[in-house]
């Protein structure tokens, strides 16, 4: 089975995780939600 890492265009590279993985049979696995911006900055 081939997997594709999903990474939104314009976001900084992740460290140690993927935002999502799409499998060859069409399943999409989404990483946990973190309360930061696309620049990986917490605003609160």
C-alpha positions in Angstrom: 0.0 0.0 0.0 1.3 3.4 -1.0 0.8 6.4 1.4 1.0 10.1 0.5 1.8 12.7 3.1 -0.6 15.6 3.1 1.0 19.0 3.8 -0.9 22.3 3.2 0.8 24.6 0.7 2.5 27.5 2.4 2.7 25.9 5.8 6.1 25.4 7.5 7.5 21.8 7.5 6.3 19.7 10.4 8.6 18.0 12.9 7.8 14.5 13.9 4.3 14.2 12.5 2.2 14.6 9.4 -0.8 16.8 9.0 -2.5 14.0 7.1 -1.8 10.7 5.3 -3.7 9.6 2.2 -3.6 5.9 1.5 -3.8 4.3 -1.9 -7.3 3.0 -1.2 -8.6 6.6 -0.5 -8.5 6.7 3.3 -7.5 10.0 4.7 -6.0 10.1 8.2 -5.8 13.6 9.8 -3.3 14.6 12.4 -4.3 16.1 15.8 -5.5 19.7 15.9 -3.0 22.2 17.5 -4.1 25.7 18.4 -1.4 27.5 16.4 -1.2 29.4 13.1 0.2 28.1 9.8 3.5 29.8 10.9 3.5 27.5 14.0 2.9 30.4 16.4 0.5 30.3 19.4 -1.6 33.6 19.4 -2.9 33.3 22.9 
